[in-house]
Amino acid sequence: MERDKVIFDLIDQELGRQRDGIELIASENFTSLQVMEAMGTSLTNKYAEGYPGKRYYGGCEIVDQVEQLAIDRLRQVFNCTYANVQPHSGAQANGAVFLAVMKPGEKFLGLDLSMGGHLTHGSAANFSGKTYQALHYGVTKDGIVDYEQLETIARAENPKMIICGASAYSRDWDYARIRAVADEIGAIVFADIAHPAGLIAAGLLKDPFDHCHIVTSTTHKTLRGPRGGIIMLRHDFENPWGLKDPKGNTRMMSSLLDLAVFPGTQGGPLEHVIAAKAIAFGEILSADFKAYGQQIIANAQAMAKAFVAKDYQIISGGTDNHLMLIDLRNKNITGKKAQETLDKAHITLNKNAVPYDDKSPFVTSGIRIGVPSITTRGMKEEHMQTVVDLIDKILMNIDDEAIIAGVKEEVKTFMKQFPLYPELN
Ligand code: DSN
């Protein structure tokens, strides 16, 4: 077979794009080379429906070891007793939780997408909003989760499940407060920690596991692994609603979750990705990861301060984690225009609705900025001022093509200090 030059050329171009640009998409990161290597291996050829030691196919003796290592390492990362490493994505992990816990039409409560929540927490366009009755809490005018509203809705509506977690929220969570109201009404608490998982693993944010019955995450954001999802329980428990498996047996939550991933929502696991997850979890268990997490928070806070000094409006006034949401209305620029123009200068981020936004989700009034990727590339607090200066130069000259082209060159030169995959030509 001839090498597919067309595709490999595009892959080379993408590597160049990643190297030359300032990557500020809060949900992205750069994996280690060994994490990427594992995904391009013979493990991609193997079918392994089932779980280690209980497969529906022969020849699984090697992938069983790979998957068991991934499970064991993940348990160690979050000090939990149960882990499922098979979900292909965070959305798949969340879908499995819904399948395990909820019957169609039942109520749950999650953070509104327009206030920083996630599609799978009840958006009308998503399976979660179509299959179940989604109720939402929001954030206050100050941009902090409105716990009072959450409690009021929970007490009035008795949802079966309360979800905490967000895609565009820069503050830590009061998991204990959510658990307290959930216990009053007999609801399960499910935390989706996809965004801050790496900071939680590093012990730098509150630990959700003591208060939330079920926890899911993606593996490719602050955890710096391959694209994928995971589900975890610190302690297994009997399912409180007497839910039955398809054979009519009542099962422990761990067993219901395993069944909900396979055969409930997925077929064969991606063992090449699971191998990469195992490598990433091994990296998280190393001494360096805590320092990485600390640097992320230091960078995010330095960046927020530099934006505030230039009169940018940060939602909630700052950040506890790896990201910030900026309301651009005082600058008279939409999120869409900002994203598109910054893209021309190889500064990559996403437009984002801000709480109480008056613009459509396609336009938005804000941008979301995250620092995990630039922290992986080696940036420190002192580099945040340069990044903010470059963004500000574009936003203050949004229709000036010459200035935009100049910033693109400045970005390229600046990023040469922070090599990315030097082993790859
Ligand atoms: N799309 C992800 C994000 O950007 O936050 C969440 O799934």
Residues whose N, C-alpha, C, O or C-beta is under 5 A from the ligand:
A	BS01	DSN	S27 S167
